[in-house]
Amino acid sequence: MRKVPRQQRSRQMVERIVAAARRVLVEQGYDAFSTNRVAAAAGVSPGSLYQYFPDKSAVLDVVVDRYWDEVADRVQAALGDRVGQTGPAVVRATAAAVLAALESDRELLRVLHEDLPPRRLAGQRRALEVRVRHLLAAVLAGRGGAGGRSVDAQAWVVVLAVEAIALRWVLDGPGPDRGEVLDELTALVTGYLAPAQLG
């Protein structure tokens, strides 16, 4: 952002701009995304928008960052709530949290993955993966290690596999029903991880 809003009125305007940007991106797509359209949707002048955002790329960055932060927070909360638990039920509940987080704004997710250049998402996705991977590695380490294997490597494989499958299920639908997907994700992860790690 060009400047940080300090007054309540300024913060509200920035929030209106960001919310409008999200709507414009979903409703009109990346190719039609512009500061003029965002300003009009937010009910502010382009000059007011430019006080806080130097260009459309800066507005887009905030929308994308916030979306991935929301997804990461939901998944991290689901894992964090289950640190002391064991068994396949934990895997299923965590996979369900990943699906729910990605489904929370399916339309925005579709635009982000199908319209935006892949390089625009690389940093945010990597940050999400790192956050969840570190927490999962801590959970696995707390289960007694990885049976001679690297806990970090196991966490990396699990996070990327679940993310890829969940992402395709959310974007490609209709596919298998939600319960079947969760059954298969649970079988995949529990079959990969040593039984001792899952309790």
Secondary structure, DSSP 8 states (H G I E B T S, - for coil): --S---SHHHHHHHHHHHHHHHHHHHHH-STT--HHHHHHHHTS-HHHHHHH-SSHHHHHHHHHHHHHHHHHHHHHHHHHTTTT--SHHHHHHHHHHHHHHHHTTHHHHHHHHHTS-HHHHHHHHHHHHHHHHHHHHHHHHHTT--TTS-HHHHHHHHHHHHHHHHHHHHHH-S-S-HHHHHHHHHHHHHHHS-HHHH-
